[in-house]
Amino acid sequence: MGKLAKLARVVGTIAVNPRSLGKVLLDPYEIGFQNRVAQVQGFEKGLPTIDLLDLVPGLDETIDPYCFMNGSSRTVDLALLKALAKGFHGCRYLEIGTLRGESLVNVASVAEECVSVSLSDEELLERGCGRNYLKNNGFFLRNCANVKRIGHDSLTFDFSSLGTFDMVFVDGDHSYEGVRHDTQSAFSVLRGENPVIVWHDYGVEYDSPSWRVMAGILDGTPEGERGRLYHVSNTLCAIYTRGHFATSIVEHPAVPDKVFSVRISARKL
């Protein structure tokens, strides 16, 4: 097939299915992880999806504070974390990777104790982050009495020093190796019969996975536990849970099966 014919075929594919543009633009690195997930790990279409309202029935949360700025998790992702934390009596929550602290401060409002392991200011500077980035680091955590912040690279931190947790949120280094290592660390500190791990940015869209992140999650999860990994509908999150739920494979574009009520108010700092 000539170059012009190939180009026409690509343009035609995108015209019929605009989502395929993402596949066309995937770099070889990401394509390699997509092939690995499909051929080696057996998840050609991504993780099976749990319906959000099966996981947290009657979801009704207020997210405050929230700043609608780059680096923020989506509001529904934070509502998921907060609702899950409410399910544990005296919840002990670990977060791996924190920027402004929106997720931490929201979970801290319903959890007994929260711990964050994230890069220190010194480590951020060493990685070339500017001073303005440092002003964002832990911005919302100044008055949270039940939050313990540890400034340390999660890839070299000894998590056994922290004890165990009911719930872990992994939102740090999103490279394959970073996700794999943080996933192993998360599994090493779980407690109780029904602990939960949540990974952010499993999805690049609500119904489209990041193959790099997914491969890291799968390779960091003990082999016998991979059948308990799921995508949570209407979020960018993956979850490890020992609960039993109906699942489906979401096809793009997904048809709405629920509606959300959103109220937005703002105040100057």
C-alpha positions in Angstrom: 0.0 0.0 0.0 1.4 3.4 -1.0 2.0 6.2 1.5 -1.0 8.2 0.3 -3.3 5.2 0.5 -2.0 4.5 4.0 -2.6 8.1 5.0 -6.2 8.0 3.6 -6.9 4.8 5.5 -5.7 6.4 8.8 -7.8 9.6 8.2 -10.8 7.4 7.3 -10.4 5.4 10.5 -10.2 8.5 12.6 -13.3 10.0 10.9 -15.3 7.0 11.7 -14.0 6.6 15.2 -12.2 9.7 16.6 -11.1 7.8 19.7 -8.7 5.8 17.4 -6.6 9.0 17.1 -5.2 8.1 20.5 -4.0 4.7 19.1 -2.5 6.4 16.1 -0.6 8.8 18.3 0.6 6.3 20.8 4.4 6.2 21.0 6.1 2.8 20.7 6.7 2.7 24.4 3.0 2.9 25.2 2.2 0.4 22.4 4.6 -2.0 23.9 2.8 -1.9 27.2 -0.6 -2.3 25.5 0.7 -5.4 23.8 2.2 -6.7 27.1 -1.1 -6.2 28.9 -3.0 -8.0 26.1 -0.7 -10.8 25.2 1.1 -11.6 28.5 -1.3 -10.5 31.1 -4.5 -11.3 29.2 -6.4 -8.0 29.6 -6.8 -6.9 26.0 -9.7 -4.6 26.8 -8.5 -3.3 30.1 -9.6 -4.2 33.6 -13.2 -5.4 34.2 -15.3 -2.5 35.4 -17.3 -2.2 38.7 -20.2 0.2 38.7 -19.5 3.1 41.0 -22.8 2.8 42.7 -22.4 -0.9 43.3 -19.1 -0.1 45.0 -20.4 2.9 47.0 -24.2 2.8 47.0 -26.0 6.2 47.4 -22.9 8.2 46.7 -23.4 11.7 48.2 -20.2 13.5 49.1 -19.1 17.1 49.3 -15.6 17.8 48.1 -14.0 20.7 49.9 -11.5 22.1 49.2 -11.0 21.7 45.5 -9.2 24.1 43.2 -9.9 23.0 39.6 -6.2 23.3 38.6 -3.7 21.1 36.8 -2.6 18.1 38.9 -6.0 17.9 40.7 -7.8 14.5 40.7 -11.3 14.8 39.3 -14.1 15.5 41.8 -15.7 12.1 41.4 -12.4 10.4 42.1 -12.1 12.3 45.4 -15.8 11.5 46.2 -14.9 7.8 45.7 -12.0 8.0 48.1 -14.0 9.7 50.7 -16.9 7.3 50.5 -14.6 4.3 50.6 -12.8 5.7 53.7 -16.2 6.0 55.5 -16.7 2.3 55.1 -13.9 1.6 57.7 -14.3 2.2 61.4 -11.3 4.3 62.4 -9.9 4.3 58.9 -6.1 4.4 58.6 -5.3 5.8 55.2 -2.0 6.0 53.3 -1.4 8.2 50.3 1.6 7.6 48.0 2.2 10.8 46.0 0.7 14.1 47.1 0.7 17.5 45.5 -1.6 20.2 47.0 -3.3 17.7 49.3 -6.9 17.9 48.0 -7.4 14.2 48.3 -5.7 14.0 51.7 -7.7 16.8 53.3 -11.0 15.4 52.0 -10.3 11.9 53.2 -8.9 13.3 56.5 -12.4 14.7 57.2 -13.8 11.2 57.6 -10.7 9.1 58.5 -9.0 8.7 61.8 -5.4 8.9 60.6 -3.8 9.8 57.3 -0.2 9.4 56.2 1.4 10.8 53.0 4.7 9.7 51.5 5.7 12.1 48.8 8.8 13.9 47.5 10.3 16.5 49.8 10.9 20.0 48.7 14.6 19.2 48.4 13.9 16.2 46.2 11.6 18.3 44.0 14.3 20.8 43.5 16.8 18.1 42.6 14.3 17.0 39.9 14.2 20.4 38.4 10.9 21.6 39.8 10.6 25.4 40.2 9.9 27.3 43.4 6.3 27.8 42.4 5.9 24.1 42.4 7.1 24.0 46.0 4.5 26.6 47.0 1.9 24.0 45.8 3.4 21.1 47.8 1.0 20.3 50.6 -0.9 23.6 50.1 -4.1 22.4 51.7 -2.5 20.5 54.5 -1.4 23.2 56.9 -4.1 22.7 59.5 -4.8 18.9 59.3 -4.1 17.5 62.7 -4.7 13.9 61.7 -2.4 14.0 58.7 1.3 12.9 58.9 3.4 14.1 56.0 6.7 12.2 55.1 8.9 13.9 52.6 10.7 11.0 50.9 10.9 9.3 47.5 8.5 6.3 47.7 10.9 4.2 45.6 13.4 4.2 48.4 11.2 4.5 51.5 10.8 1.8 54.0 7.1 1.4 54.3 7.4 -1.3 57.0 8.1 1.6 59.4 4.5 2.9 59.0 2.5 -0.1 60.2 -0.6 -1.2 58.3 -3.5 0.5 56.6 -7.1 -0.1 55.7 -6.8 1.9 52.5 -4.0 3.0 50.2 -4.2 5.6 47.4 -1.4 5.3 44.8 -0.9 8.6 42.9 2.8 9.1 42.7 5.3 8.3 39.9 3.2 7.3 37.0 6.0 5.6 35.1 5.7 1.8 34.7 8.5 1.2 37.2 7.1 3.7 39.7 3.6 2.2 39.6 5.0 -1.3 39.9 7.1 -0.4 42.9 4.4 1.6 44.6 1.9 -1.2 44.1 4.2 -3.7 45.7 4.6 -1.2 48.7 0.8 -0.8 48.9 0.2 -4.5 49.2 2.9 -4.9 51.8 1.0 -2.6 54.3 -2.6 -3.8 54.0 -4.5 -4.8 57.2 -7.8 -6.4 58.0 -10.1 -8.7 56.0 -11.3 -6.2 53.3 -8.6 -3.6 52.7 -8.7 -1.4 49.6 -6.1 0.0 47.2 -7.0 2.7 44.7 -4.8 3.8 41.9 -5.3 7.2 40.2 -4.7 7.8 36.5 -5.4 4.1 35.6 -7.6 5.8 33.0 -6.5 8.5 30.5 -10.2 8.9 29.9 -13.2 7.6 31.8 -13.3 4.4 29.7 -9.7 4.2 28.2 -6.8 2.9 30.3 -3.2 4.0 30.4 -1.5 0.8 29.4 1.8 1.8 31.1 0.0 2.4 34.4 -2.1 -0.8 34.0 1.0 -2.9 33.3 2.7 -1.5 36.4 -0.4 -2.3 38.5 -0.6 -5.9 37.2 3.2 -6.6 37.6 3.2 -5.1 41.1 0.2 -7.1 42.3 0.7 -10.6 43.7 -0.3 -13.1 41.0 -3.0 -14.6 43.1 -4.6 -11.2 43.7 -4.9 -10.0 40.1 -8.4 -11.3 39.8 -9.4 -8.7 42.4 -8.4 -5.7 40.3 -11.0 -3.5 38.6 -11.7 -0.2 37.0 -14.3 1.9 38.8 -16.9 3.3 36.3 -17.2 7.0 35.8 -13.7 7.5 37.3 -10.0 7.4 36.3 -9.4 4.9 39.1 -8.5 1.3 39.4 -9.2 -0.6 42.6 -8.2 -3.7 44.5 -11.0 -5.0 46.6 -11.9 -8.4 48.1 -15.6 -7.7 47.7 -17.8 -9.5 45.2 -19.3 -7.3 42.4 -20.9 -7.7 39.0 -18.5 -6.4 36.3 -18.5 -5.5 32.7 -16.2 -4.5 29.9 -16.9 -0.9 29.0 -17.0 -0.2 25.3 -16.3 3.4 23.9 -18.4 5.4 23.7 -20.2 4.2 26.9 -23.9 4.9 27.2 -24.9 6.8 30.4 -26.5 4.7 33.0 -26.6 7.2 35.9 -26.7 11.0 36.4 -24.8 13.1 38.9 -26.0 16.3 40.6 -23.2 18.9 40.8 -23.2 22.1 42.8 -20.3 24.5 42.5 -19.5 27.4 44.8 -16.2 29.3 45.2 -14.5 31.6 47.7 -11.3 33.6 47.5 -8.3 32.5 49.6 
